[in-house]
Amino acid sequence: MGGFCGNKNILAPKKCSGEARHRGLTQNSAPGPKGADIKEFGDSESGPPLIPMIHAIEAGNKPMVAAIEGFALGGGLELALGCHYRIAHSKARLGLPEVTLGLLPAAGGSQRLPRLIGVPAALDLIITGRHVTAAEALQLGIVDQVTDHHTVDAAVKFALSVAGRPLDARRISSYSCPPVSGDLDALFEEVMRKVRRGARGAIAPVACVQAVRAAATLPYARGMERERELMATLFTSGQARALQYSFFAQRAVSRWSTPSGARWDASAPKPVRKVAVIGLGTMGRGIAVALAQAGFPVVSVETQEKQLTEAKRAVSQMLERGAKRRGVAAPLDKMSYSSNIQAVADVDLVIEAVFEDMGLKKKIFQQLSAVCKPDALLCTNTSSLDVDQLASQTRNPELVVGMHFFAPAHVMKLLEVVYGPRSSPQALATAMQLGKKMGKVSVAVGNCPGFVGNRMLKAYVEQAFFLLEEGATPELVDSALEEFGFSMGFFKVSDLSGLDVGWKVRKEDGLALPGVSTGPSARIRQGRRYSPLGDLLCQRGRFGQKTGSGWYQYGKPGGRVATPDPWLHSFLEEYRAQHGLVPRRIDPQEVLERCLYALINEGFRILEDGIAAGPEDIDCIYVFGYGWPHYRGGPMFYAAMVGLPKVLERLEHYYRAHPDVPDLQPCSLLRRLVASGSPPVQKWKEAIKKLHSQL
Ligand code: NAI
């Protein structure tokens, strides 16, 4: 009788370090706390090496049947591909997600999968790292049978039924890849072009294409050599380290804690059965969609009749589109609408998303406090207002937290959950759990202007403006940031979201003043350097894409293709001349250092203030909410990679050159971390605690 592999999951041997020659990556579902084996990355090796084991299985004379239950991802699937047959439980998920960790399937996965299911299908799975269901795996030809019953019993039965049959034709390494329709070289060139464009500097997807190309063009043994070489390059790259850090950072942020001692494992969330959204503008619509998609009945309240009618249509469309993509029924029945706030009387949690206006929000919180059940959680989606002030309008301020979503709220993964000094641990736990159920990366943050993400962004934006004053162009700044890995530089993002958004905030903050366009006070506000450039563009009606021009030219209102604008270049020249600024040549390195280190410096201040619990929290916020390139881990990880002494030295240098820019003054936590030997990023939390206790 033949053997079979697996009982619950088929997984690689426990210890999976980066030694690609011998091992594959073993990973349970990613991301998520399902007991991933990649926690052992970087550990010393132990356990049997994977590649020789897979070869031994494949070369065996008895039929080996992989019984796949749960997750067969990475090394688990590679092991299964070494077997002669594969049987999966209908609930199993399969995939080669190595690329999401900056690697490639290096235990023969990149060589066997294309031989089994063909180059295009294998490329799709390996480049994206996506998981497939058992049904899709059957359709693709990855598994031979799917069962709803006991998988191991089915595998034993299957093994008995094939006992005695010749096995040569079942050894995938002996196959040639199935021929592709059309020219193979042209196919790979096209795929490579697309991958390079989409990867924006990430090297793992490119290496995955190269490995699959080796499978399609080289004999198996040479393909394996190529797989090993490519993996060795990836493994030593900083990108793999960053992506693996990010994987664990997501787990770290779900285990939240606050300076007052509240913790995720000591705070039980309240049950949430029904939710309300107040205000169906840009954000409210997306939030309502995300809630309905997560299975919650949602009551949506919108007072403007026209908005309500439009929102109903838009929400239904978004739900239908989402359902089509996911192959499920649209949860339209989860939605109900009203123009009367009394409709929220029976909900367990409310998310307010009306205009960013403190007076209006205070009024709404007073109404909610009167209308809702006394134990209902009242949340605000404000992006900048003081959550404590809103809490003080209610009977139960301990039940008030911020739930700061990002636009579009049904797409963006990030949620900042903002707790105030009065928010109860249970309220925080409830909002964090709701975010998780909505599929968000939820990060608990303290209450301060801008919370974490927007507070850090302010320092970055300011530097971008100053660089224009000193001689840069929007194109120069944006291309440096895009080269770094952002999908769009700051000025393109600003044109896309509308210059008027920031202008409104600056006016409310007393920064954008009418009529101060000349003289020394034009570039100083509240005792520090200020650039009115954005305000001057807004005064001229240049709001970005929507008006057809902003930092770039778009041809017509609503145009999407940014082209450099000669008018803007002359405007900048005149502006500099008017303010006695002598333009200088600015190189991309300075753009990166000024924008990124100012942002990172603010990140250190946030850690020092206890607004974020650790660098992982800040890094998740930037990767999942602000387009920070995933393969660079996040700003704080990046600072650690650059080296804290270098970041400190450059900040000191720029602060000497610009003493009127306090954001460039190195934060004391950064200095103290450098003085204490620049511990690795994983040790900062501990180091910060120690430094605080010494104060
Ligand atoms: P929006 O202007 O698109 O929508 C606000 C909606 O609230 C409007 O439909 C308005 O009719 C409605 N509304 C006003 N008073 C109301 C009341 N008493 N009862 C019920 N509905 C009422 O605003 P947007 O952009 O959706 O922003 C909403 C909130 O989300 C703001 O606090 C904003 O700061 C925050 N936010 C916005 C982001 C964005 O990118 N737009 C990102 C993250 C947060």
Boltz pocket constraint, residues with backbone or C-beta under 6 A from the ligand:
constraints:
  - pocket:
      binder: B
      contacts: [[A, 278], [A, 279], [A, 280], [A, 281], [A, 282], [A, 283], [A, 284], [A, 301], [A, 302], [A, 303], [A, 304], [A, 307], [A, 352], [A, 353], [A, 354], [A, 355], [A, 356], [A, 357], [A, 360], [A, 364], [A, 381], [A, 382], [A, 383], [A, 384], [A, 404], [A, 405], [A, 406], [A, 407]]
      max_distance: 6.0
